[in-house]
Amino acid sequence: MHAAARSHLPRGIEPPIVKNKFPPFLVLLGMSWFVSLDLAAQAAPTLTAAPAQAEEISTLAIPARYPHYFAHPGQPVMLMGSPATPRRVQAKALAAHEDTFGIHPLFPRHFIFRRQPFFFVGKSAFPLIDADWRGFVDEAERDGFTVLRVWLCCPSLTRKHGKDHFHRNQAAGDVWPFGGTPAKPDFTRFNLDYFRRLDAILDYMESKGMVAELTLFTGGDFWPGGPLAWDEVKQHYVRFVLDRYRHRPNLYYEIANEYYSPEQQAFVEKVGNFIWAHDRAHLVTASAGELVRFADKPWYRLHNFHPSRGRNWWTRVYDEVLLPARHARLPLVNDEPMGSRAADDKEEGYPGRDADAAHHRLNFWVTVLGGGHVTFHSYKGINALPGYSPGQEFVKPLRQFFEPVRFWELQPAPERVQGGTACVASSSSELVAYLPAGGSTALDLRQLGGPLTARWFDPREGKYGDEWKVQGAGNCEFRAPDTSDWVLLLKQTRVP
């Protein structure tokens, strides 16, 4: 971890410095929308758009190579392009979808759901549709998770069709949305019982304020023409899913899982273009390599990345998320970190697991304070099995800390660290510092200014220490209670 951001940028991404190239009437339109948002309250605000015609269309010139957002009535839309070859993109106002899970219109690295800031903390739940989904969702809600990652078409997730060393979930059926079986498929019809189960899952999750990430493709040799042929069968499948869930507010799509080769990424691009032509209400992503690969695609509205595994994986992720988070204005999701493995898990011979709960806790905090969002990955998650996995007990304290603060306004601020080791994010009124090994840190508080209140938070127990006052000027040193990991919260003192 570094106390300051690196100065170099990934190829194809520029710092977010934008000149206003919008016509005056569009600027005023945007201002009227922003003014209507009551973001001054301490509680999480409800985002309310000014009344708009459902068929209103705005045509915008796209001046930059990195993502930008323009908040349209009812739905924030991300726009991309190049100053050298400006394009014009028509973005339709979607008033009917204003409650849909989407991008925060003022803080585009964060999400909204039901027009309120949404704290994203996900959990792998790959074969959920064919597992004991109600018990799994109940447990996830109890533990504090807000997003579940579900695969739609992957028969290899069951033991019947999977590799035995994973000991796949024998309680799950075939994760199979078509007619017939994976061995004898009938691609001319869909398994409606399968989709009715998914309907029920989405209903149940919505009642709990939870969101589903639906992964459309995960490879497979059962596809006619091969897994990368963008043919009529796959187009019919994607169109069926888009049409069935067009009005569902609590979902977004991942096109494919770990499609990294040039051929796989070309396939992802074709699917993304297809989705953009038929559904612009739901967010779309893919775990398909570098952010810059799809940086000029209007459908790519959040970035899933699978960080490095191996030695010190739980701290290295900070550098992997920090630089893109500071220079790309879209959410970054640590979608599949090192997985967790419990003593009773039957998995054999797979190196991508870590049984140390503390490592997963550190991964949560450094990802969020690095500017990203995190998903908890585990053996039980890839099998949609209930039960304990080391690290999941630290999700609820994470939410307990962030939801009372204005987390959507926090931005990574490693330059605030003047001494010691800490991950820092700040806004104009709050600063959060995570000390992964306790000890002391010196912080530059000039941006906050004025009198401050400070409290230590225990990320293991989810408890605050006593509050004390700090004069917010210049550098100030803080010492954690011990050498465990601790979180420091600094807030401006409101003057009556």
SULGI-V713579 format. One record per helix or strand of 2 or more residues. SS is the DSSP state (A for helix, B for strand). FROM is the first residue (numbers start at 1). TO is the last residue. If there is no record, write none. Layout:
# SULGI-V713579
<<SS	FROM	TO> <SS	FROM	TO>>
This chain:
# SULGI-V713579
<<A	24	35> <B	57	62> <B	68	72> <B	75	79> <B	87	92> <A	95	97> <B	102	103> <B	111	113> <B	116	118> <B	121	124> <A	128	130> <A	133	143> <B	147	151> <A	155	157> <A	164	166> <B	178	180> <B	185	190> <A	192	207> <B	211	217> <A	232	244> <B	251	257> <A	262	278> <B	284	287> <A	291	294> <B	302	305> <A	313	327> <B	331	334> <B	339	340> <B	353	354> <A	357	369> <B	373	376> <A	379	382> <A	392	402> <A	407	409> <B	411	412> <A	414	416> <B	417	420> <B	423	426> <B	430	435> <B	440	444> <B	451	458> <B	463	464> <B	468	471> <B	475	479> <B	486	492>>
